[in-house]
Amino acid sequence: MDELNAAAGAKVWRFVPSPKTVPGDEDVIRTAIIYRSQAVKPINESVILQDPAFDNARDPLGQAFQKVGGNQKTRFVVVANHFKSKGSGPQDGSGNVDSGDGQGAWNADRVEQAKALVKFTQELKASRNTKKVLLAGDFNSYSAEDPIRVLKEAGFTDIGAGADSQSYVYDGLSGSLDHILTSPELTPKVTGQDIWNINATESVGYEYSRHNYNVTDLFSANQYRSSDHDPVLVGLELTKKG
C-alpha cells in the first residue's frame, strides 16, 4: 500500500483494519480490503466470517462503506472471498472427490462455503443497514459451476467480463475463477466491468516469485505478472437511481 500511495503522490489508499476479535485460526495469508479514502469511508468495523464451512479455506472479510459526502443511501458492503482450491482432492468417496464433471476436487465444500456466504451477507445487510452487497474474489469456480449457481439462486448477479474471458493462469491452465457478484439492490448501480489483463497473459518468467530465480532475471517492479490472477474491475455510481 505504501507503493500505491507513493505512486499517487499522497496517502489516498488505506486498508481495512482487522476487527477487534480475530478468529484463532487466522494466519498471515488472509483476505483483505484496501480502499481510496477520498472516495469512500468505512462504516463500523470489519467482520470475519467464522463458519466451519471455511475450515479449509480463507475466511471471508466483510466491510461496509459509504460514499464520502454521501448519505446512508450510498452505503454498501464489500465481502472479500477466497474459496477452497480445486487441487489435491481426497479419495474418500465423498462429494469432494474430483468426479470428472469439470468442477474439480472439493466442490462439495465450495458449495457449503457459498451457502455460508449467503447467510453471512444476510447478517451484514441487517447489521450494516444496507441491502447493497458486493462479493469479490477468487471463488475457485467457473460461472456455471455449483458454488456460483448457489449465489445466483440467492439473487446475486455475476457481472463478470464474459464467458470467453480469462483472469488467471496456473500451471499452464487458464480461465476465470475470479468473480464480482452484486445483490439486486446494487446491480442497477453498476456502470461497467472488465478484466485488466496484466498477469494471465504474461509469461511466468516475469513473475515476482521468479526474481533471482533464473540465470537471466526478467522480473521488473511493475504491475505485469504481479500475480497469477488478473484484477477484475467494476464501476459503481452509488447516487444513480434504480
C-alpha positions in Angstrom: 0.0 0.0 0.0 2.9 2.3 0.6 3.9 1.8 -3.0 0.4 2.7 -4.2 0.5 5.9 -2.1 3.9 6.7 -3.4 2.7 6.4 -7.0 -0.3 8.5 -6.2 1.8 11.2 -4.6 -0.4 11.3 -1.5 -1.8 8.9 1.2 -5.0 8.2 -0.7 -5.0 4.4 -0.1 -5.9 2.8 3.2 -6.5 -0.7 4.4 -9.5 -2.0 6.3 -8.3 -2.8 9.9 -9.0 -6.3 11.3 -11.9 -6.5 13.7 -11.2 -6.4 17.4 -11.9 -10.1 17.7 -10.0 -12.2 15.2 -10.6 -15.9 14.9 -7.8 -18.0 16.3 -7.3 -20.0 13.1 -6.5 -16.8 11.1 -2.9 -16.6 9.8 -0.8 -14.1 7.8 -2.4 -15.3 4.5 -5.8 -13.6 4.7 -8.4 -11.9 2.6 -8.1 -8.1 2.8 -9.6 -4.9 1.5 -7.9 -1.6 0.6 -9.9 1.5 -0.4 -9.4 5.1 -1.7 -10.2 7.3 1.3 -11.2 10.2 -0.9 -14.0 8.1 -2.4 -15.5 6.0 0.4 -15.3 5.7 4.2 -15.7 2.6 6.3 -18.9 2.2 8.4 -18.5 0.2 11.6 -15.7 -2.3 11.9 -14.9 -5.2 9.6 -16.3 -8.7 10.2 -14.6 -12.0 9.6 -17.0 -14.9 8.9 -16.5 -17.7 11.4 -18.1 -20.8 10.0 -17.0 -24.4 9.8 -17.5 -24.4 6.1 -14.3 -22.3 5.8 -12.1 -24.6 7.9 -10.1 -25.5 4.8 -10.3 -22.0 3.1 -9.7 -18.4 3.9 -12.4 -16.7 5.9 -14.4 -14.0 4.1 -13.9 -10.5 5.2 -16.8 -8.0 5.1 -16.8 -4.2 5.4 -19.5 -1.6 5.0 -18.6 1.6 3.1 -20.4 4.8 2.4 -19.5 7.4 -0.3 -17.6 10.4 1.1 -20.1 13.2 1.4 -23.0 10.8 0.7 -25.8 9.7 2.9 -27.0 6.3 4.1 -28.4 5.6 0.6 -24.9 5.4 -0.8 -23.9 2.7 1.7 -22.8 -0.8 0.5 -21.0 -3.8 1.8 -18.0 -5.5 0.3 -17.1 -9.1 1.1 -13.6 -10.4 0.0 -13.5 -14.1 -0.6 -11.2 -17.0 -1.4 -12.9 -20.4 -1.7 -11.2 -23.8 -1.4 -9.0 -24.6 -4.4 -9.7 -27.4 -6.8 -6.5 -29.4 -6.3 -5.2 -32.2 -4.0 -8.7 -33.7 -3.6 -9.4 -36.6 -1.1 -10.0 -40.2 -2.2 -12.7 -40.9 0.4 -15.7 -41.3 -1.8 -17.2 -38.0 -0.6 -18.6 -35.2 -2.7 -15.2 -33.6 -2.6 -13.7 -36.2 -4.8 -13.0 -35.0 -8.4 -15.9 -36.7 -10.2 -14.7 -35.7 -13.6 -17.5 -33.3 -14.3 -15.1 -30.4 -14.8 -15.6 -28.8 -11.4 -12.5 -30.4 -9.8 -12.0 -31.6 -6.3 -13.6 -30.1 -3.1 -16.7 -29.0 -5.0 -19.0 -30.0 -2.1 -17.0 -27.8 0.3 -17.2 -24.9 -2.0 -20.9 -25.3 -2.3 -21.2 -25.2 1.6 -18.9 -22.1 1.5 -21.3 -20.4 -0.9 -24.3 -21.2 1.3 -22.4 -19.9 4.4 -21.5 -16.7 2.4 -25.2 -16.1 1.5 -26.1 -16.4 5.2 -23.2 -14.0 6.1 -24.5 -11.4 3.6 -28.0 -11.5 5.1 -26.5 -10.8 8.6 -24.4 -8.0 7.2 -27.4 -6.4 5.5 -29.2 -6.3 8.8 -26.2 -5.1 11.0 -24.9 -2.5 8.5 -28.3 -1.2 7.4 -28.0 -1.7 3.7 -29.1 -4.2 1.1 -26.4 -3.3 -1.4 -23.7 -6.1 -1.2 -20.8 -6.8 -3.5 -19.0 -10.1 -3.4 -15.5 -10.2 -4.8 -12.6 -12.6 -5.0 -11.3 -15.9 -6.1 -14.2 -18.4 -5.8 -12.2 -21.2 -7.5 -15.4 -21.8 -9.5 -16.4 -21.1 -13.1 -19.6 -19.2 -13.7 -21.7 -22.3 -14.5 -20.4 -24.4 -11.5 -22.4 -25.2 -8.4 -21.0 -22.7 -6.0 -21.7 -19.7 -8.3 -25.1 -21.2 -9.0 -25.8 -21.1 -5.3 -25.0 -17.4 -5.2 -27.1 -16.7 -8.3 -30.0 -18.6 -6.8 -29.7 -16.3 -3.7 -30.3 -13.3 -6.0 -26.7 -12.3 -6.8 -25.7 -11.3 -10.3 -22.3 -12.3 -11.7 -21.1 -9.2 -13.5 -18.0 -11.0 -15.0 -16.5 -9.7 -18.2 -17.8 -12.6 -20.3 -17.7 -16.3 -20.7 -14.7 -16.2 -23.1 -12.6 -14.1 -20.7 -9.7 -15.3 -18.6 -8.4 -13.9 -15.3 -5.8 -16.4 -14.2 -3.1 -18.8 -15.4 -1.8 -21.5 -13.1 0.4 -24.4 -14.2 -0.4 -23.6 -17.8 -4.2 -23.6 -17.3 -6.3 -20.5 -17.8 -9.9 -19.5 -17.1 -12.0 -17.1 -15.0 -12.3 -18.2 -11.3 -12.5 -14.6 -10.1 -15.9 -13.0 -9.9 -17.7 -9.9 -8.8 -21.3 -10.5 -7.8 -23.8 -7.9 -6.8 -27.1 -8.1 -4.8 -30.3 -7.0 -6.6 -30.2 -3.6 -4.9 -26.6 -2.9 -6.1 -26.8 -4.3 -9.6 -28.5 -1.2 -11.1 -25.6 0.9 -9.7 -23.1 -0.9 -11.9 -21.7 1.2 -14.7 -19.3 -1.3 -16.3 -16.9 -4.1 -15.7 -13.7 -5.5 -17.3 -10.7 -7.6 -16.6 -7.3 -5.9 -16.5 -5.1 -8.4 -18.3 -1.7 -7.7 -16.7 -1.0 -11.1 -15.3 -2.8 -14.0 -17.0 -1.3 -13.2 -20.5 2.2 -12.6 -19.2 5.0 -15.1 -19.0 5.6 -16.6 -15.6 9.2 -15.7 -16.2 8.3 -12.1 -15.3 6.6 -13.0 -12.0 7.8 -11.6 -8.7 8.4 -15.2 -7.5 11.0 -15.7 -10.2 13.1 -12.7 -9.0 16.7 -14.0 -8.9 15.3 -17.4 -9.8 16.6 -17.8 -13.3 20.0 -17.2 -15.0 18.5 -14.1 -16.6 16.4 -12.0 -14.2 13.3 -11.0 -16.1 11.5 -9.5 -13.2 10.6 -5.8 -13.2 9.0 -3.9 -10.4 5.8 -3.0 -12.3 2.2 -4.3 -12.5 2.9 -7.0 -15.0 2.8 -10.6 -13.7 2.5 -9.4 -10.1 0.2 -12.4 -9.6 -1.2 -15.4 -11.4 -4.6 -13.6 -11.4 -5.8 -10.5 -13.2 -7.7 -7.8 -11.4 -11.4 -7.7 -12.1 -12.7 -4.1 -12.3 -16.2 -2.8 -11.7 -17.6 0.7 -11.8 -20.4 1.9 -9.4 -22.4 5.0 -9.4 -23.9 5.0 -5.9 -26.1 8.0 -6.5 -27.6 6.6 -9.6 -31.3 5.9 -9.4 -32.6 2.4 -9.7 
